[in-house]
């Protein structure tokens, strides 16, 4: 068999119906849209319309919010780490970081870092550096005799202060010097 002989199985693909191509096509003239009216025209978005009553998407309350720029972490489980170590793609004796995980094919080029989770079982003693780790994952690595270093970004100086300190700082601003 050559490349020019490759074919789909009969019935695997179906030709698209070309509407408005004459009476012989079965979908000619009005192209299956009927006669006149709003729905026969182009650009109709009537799916959310409920005959004049308040639509369901307006009757129900709004819930939650969407983060504008969420952080996307490459997620790795300790069980998957153990599997890769058993396969020999990752050396447990060397320190493991994002670059080593990427070289082993565990994570794609990192977005906002690597997050370590606790699913699975770990037997190897590891020294691993990640950007985020769950408490259970840290406990699992330490139980196996290893250590986890979390590279958390340091919060900005102003953001790290509690709200009370910020408010007190704002209240203690000096008054206008011109009024005595």
matplotlib code that plots the C-alpha trace (Angstrom):
import matplotlib.pyplot as plt

x = [0.0, 1.3, 0.4, -1.7, -3.8, -4.9, -8.6, -11.1, -13.4, -16.6, -19.1, -16.5, -16.9, -20.0, -20.1, -21.3, -24.7, -24.3, -27.5, -28.9, -27.5, -30.6, -33.8, -32.1, -30.1, -33.2, -31.9, -32.3, -34.1, -34.8, -31.9, -34.1, -35.0, -38.6, -40.2, -39.5, -39.5, -36.6, -35.2, -34.8, -32.4, -28.8, -27.3, -30.2, -29.4, -32.7, -31.7, -31.9, -35.3, -38.1, -41.2, -41.0, -40.6, -37.4, -34.8, -33.2, -29.8, -31.2, -33.4, -30.5, -28.1, -24.5, -22.0, -18.3, -15.8, -13.1, -9.6, -8.3, -4.7, -4.7, -1.4, -1.0, 1.2, 2.5, 1.1, 3.2, 2.2, 4.6, 3.4, 4.4, 7.8, 8.3, 7.3, 9.8, 12.5, 11.8, 11.9, 15.4, 14.4, 15.1, 18.0, 16.8, 20.4, 20.6, 18.6, 15.4, 14.0, 11.8, 14.5, 15.2, 11.4, 11.3, 14.3, 12.6, 9.5, 7.3, 6.2, 6.1, 8.0, 6.9, 4.3, 4.2, 6.1, 5.7, 3.2, 3.8, 0.8, 0.5, -1.4, 0.5, 3.2, 6.9, 9.7, 12.8, 14.7, 14.4, 15.7, 13.1, 12.7, 9.2, 7.2, 4.3, 3.6, 0.7, 1.2, 0.4, 3.0, 5.7, 4.8, 5.0, 8.5, 9.8, 8.3, 10.5, 13.5, 13.7, 13.2, 11.1, 12.1, 9.3, 10.3, 7.4, 7.6, 8.3, 5.3, 5.8, 6.7, 3.4, 1.2, 2.8, 1.6, -1.7, -4.6, -4.6, -1.0, -1.9, -5.0, -2.9, -0.3, -3.0, -4.6, -1.2, -0.6, 0.3, -2.5, -2.2, 0.6, -1.1, -4.0, -3.0]
y = [0.0, 3.5, 6.9, 7.6, 4.6, 5.7, 6.3, 6.8, 3.8, 4.1, 6.2, 7.7, 11.2, 12.9, 15.7, 19.1, 20.2, 23.1, 25.1, 27.5, 25.7, 25.2, 23.1, 19.8, 19.9, 19.7, 22.8, 25.4, 28.8, 29.5, 27.1, 25.3, 28.6, 28.8, 32.1, 35.6, 36.4, 37.1, 33.6, 33.6, 36.5, 36.4, 37.6, 36.4, 35.7, 34.6, 31.6, 33.3, 34.8, 33.4, 35.0, 38.2, 36.7, 37.5, 35.1, 32.5, 34.0, 37.2, 35.5, 33.6, 35.5, 36.1, 33.8, 34.0, 35.8, 35.1, 35.9, 38.3, 36.9, 33.5, 31.8, 28.6, 26.0, 22.8, 20.2, 17.1, 14.4, 12.5, 9.2, 10.3, 11.4, 7.9, 6.3, 8.4, 7.6, 3.9, 4.2, 5.9, 9.2, 11.1, 10.7, 10.8, 11.5, 14.8, 17.9, 18.1, 21.4, 22.7, 22.3, 18.6, 17.9, 19.5, 17.5, 14.3, 15.1, 15.5, 19.1, 21.2, 24.4, 26.1, 28.8, 30.3, 27.4, 23.9, 22.8, 19.5, 17.5, 14.4, 11.9, 8.5, 7.0, 8.1, 5.7, 7.6, 10.2, 13.4, 17.0, 18.9, 22.6, 23.8, 27.0, 25.6, 22.4, 21.1, 20.3, 16.7, 16.6, 18.1, 15.5, 12.7, 13.7, 14.2, 10.8, 9.3, 11.1, 13.9, 17.6, 20.2, 23.8, 26.1, 29.2, 31.4, 35.0, 37.5, 39.8, 43.5, 45.5, 47.5, 44.5, 42.4, 44.8, 44.1, 46.4, 48.0, 49.2, 50.7, 52.5, 53.8, 55.1, 56.9, 58.4, 59.8, 61.9, 65.5, 68.1, 71.1, 73.3, 76.5, 76.2, 77.1]
z = [0.0, -0.9, 0.4, -2.7, -2.0, 1.5, 1.9, 4.7, 5.4, 3.4, 5.4, 7.7, 6.1, 4.8, 2.4, 3.7, 2.4, 0.1, 0.5, -2.0, -5.0, -7.1, -6.9, -7.7, -4.5, -2.2, -0.4, -3.1, -3.2, 0.5, 1.7, 4.3, 6.1, 5.1, 3.9, 5.3, 9.0, 11.4, 11.4, 7.6, 7.8, 8.6, 11.9, 14.2, 17.8, 19.2, 21.2, 24.6, 23.9, 26.0, 24.5, 26.5, 30.0, 31.9, 30.5, 32.9, 32.6, 34.1, 36.7, 38.3, 40.5, 39.4, 41.2, 41.6, 39.4, 36.8, 37.6, 34.9, 34.7, 36.5, 37.1, 35.2, 36.9, 35.4, 37.8, 38.8, 41.3, 43.5, 42.1, 38.6, 39.9, 41.3, 38.0, 36.0, 38.5, 38.2, 34.4, 34.7, 33.0, 36.3, 38.7, 42.3, 43.6, 41.8, 42.9, 40.9, 39.6, 36.8, 34.2, 35.2, 35.1, 31.6, 30.4, 31.7, 29.7, 32.8, 32.2, 29.1, 29.0, 32.2, 32.3, 35.8, 37.5, 38.7, 41.4, 43.3, 44.4, 46.6, 44.5, 44.4, 46.5, 46.7, 47.7, 46.5, 48.5, 46.6, 46.8, 44.8, 44.1, 42.9, 42.8, 44.8, 46.8, 48.7, 52.4, 51.7, 48.9, 51.2, 53.9, 51.3, 50.2, 53.7, 54.8, 52.0, 53.5, 51.0, 51.1, 49.2, 48.6, 47.5, 45.4, 46.5, 45.1, 47.9, 48.3, 47.7, 50.8, 50.8, 50.1, 52.9, 55.6, 57.3, 56.5, 60.0, 59.5, 56.1, 57.6, 60.5, 58.1, 56.1, 59.2, 60.5, 57.4, 58.4, 58.1, 55.8, 57.2, 56.0, 58.6, 62.2]

ax = plt.figure().add_subplot(projection="3d")
ax.plot(x, y, z, "-o")
ax.set_aspect("equal")
plt.show()
